[in-house]
Amino acid sequence: MSSTSTLDGRPRRLLPTTAAYGLLVGVPAILIAVLLRIGERLPAAAGAAATPRPAGAAPAFDLGLLTLQIVVIVAASRLAGGLLARFGQPRVVGEMAAGLMLGPSVLGRLAPSLSATIFPGPSLGFVNAIAQVGLLLFMFLVGLELDPAHLRRRGKAALLTSHASIVAPFLLGTALALGLYPRLAPAGVGFTPFALFVGAAMSVTAFPVLARILADRGMTTTPLGALAIVCAAVGDITAWCILAAVVVIARSSGVASLAFTLAGTAVYLAVMFILVRPLLARVAERATRLGGSAQTQLAIVMLLALSSAWVTERLGIHALFGAFLVGALLPPSGPLAEALSSRLRDLMIVLLLPLFFAFTGLRTTVSLISAGWMWIVCGLVLFVAIAGKLGGSAVAARAAGMRWRDALSLGALMNTRGLMELVILNVGLDIGVLSPTLFAMMVVMALVTTALTTPLLDLLQHGRGSEATQAI
């Protein structure tokens, strides 16, 4: 039996990697399939309230109102983010909270007339349009920042831990869906897409937020921080592949539609890897010779990202996946990647992402969680999310040889959901797989799990000193 060193340098692996992978990933995957078979025998969902769809003529565009909305959103996000940053929280927690406060859950209840004046329902489509463009650019940046070198550095241990951190919450989420489906699934939604989406929503890690937390704490070059980055990167790729499959299943209207999507996706991936990837490499090389400041090369990459997003949207996957893939295929080092990241990041952080947080808050009505049993369900959703993600990551890390304290610290980092969770939840609401009530519960879960990361790390890493921060 092979062994590897832990963070403190001593061999402590409990099982061979293959055996651990089969136990922690293979067995739960089989159980997920069994639960899906059981769930398909449940009666059709009674039908929770579905997301209201706009009808009639498009509202008139009001530039003054849109400008006012942007001013209010950006100001609230900066204030809330700065306030919570003083308490050691990532700014994204404050920005998520600001989005909720601007919506019907807080402002709509405390000052309904003011809320109706600043955020009238028909005008929100324009805020959403800008936010969706911001999301495409954000997903492009997420793909750009996935460094393949990180994926190769830790190998088997990272693969085991990252996949266990997905399968464990996915299994628990699928089991929870058995109870949620009869009362909280939208009418007309089958159990399989509903359960798969709940499982996928439980499984995500916010890679950008995790990286920011590690950088702020000076842990990026520590063994724990490096492993967390690798696990989050592998986990993000796997989770987005799973989500793409879930969206395809949910959107397909029959065998013919599903066959078209699958065939089209195969052709799309072949074109991206065979033609677009070498093209991006040549564009990056050209930008390097020009010093990385050539606007033509930047324009080519942006056109490819938006075109890829359009193709995946037409295929029935989602536009976000197309933008993400172009970012992942672009060489992550060099002047072109640095220019794209530096020019887009500030615009994303200051303007576009706060608009997305606000739009999410404006469509989240926490008061829908009204009855006592609903708050019990909300607590159960939170418990399952933490137990699956933190617990699954920690058990896998311990099996790979880490001390329990470091394994739990890794689990706390992987439990960070942040913006990525909100992206997934909004996709689920848009395609009609999540009801507004369950959406509100999961938004609460996303906010709480992200806010828990820093306090849990402080508790688990207290007194580690140089042992915890020793560079690789």
Secondary structure, DSSP 4 states (H G I P E B T S, - for coil): ----B-TTS-B---S-HHHHHIIIIIHHHHHHHHHHHHHTTSPPP--BPPPPPP-SSPPPP-HHHHHHHHHHHHHHHHHHHHHHHTTT--HHHHHHHHHHHHSTTTHHHH-HHHHHHHS-GGGHHHHHHHHHHHHHHHHHHHHHT--HHHHHHHHHHHHHHHHHHHHHHHHHHHHHHHHHHHHHSBTT--HHHHHHHHHHHHH---HHHHHHHHHHTT-TTSHHHHHHHHHHHHHHHHHHHHHHHHHHHHH--SHHHHHHHHHHHHHHHHHIIIIIHHHHHHHHHHHHHTTT--HHHHHHHHHHHHHHHHHHHHHTS-HHHHHHHHHHHS-SSSHHHHHHHHHHHHHIIIIIHHHHHHHHHHT--GGG--SHHHHHHHHHHHHHHHIIIIIHHHHHHHHTT--HHHHHHHHHHHT--HHHHHHHHHHHHHTTSS-HHHHHHHHHHHHHHHHHHHHHHHHHHTT-THHHH---
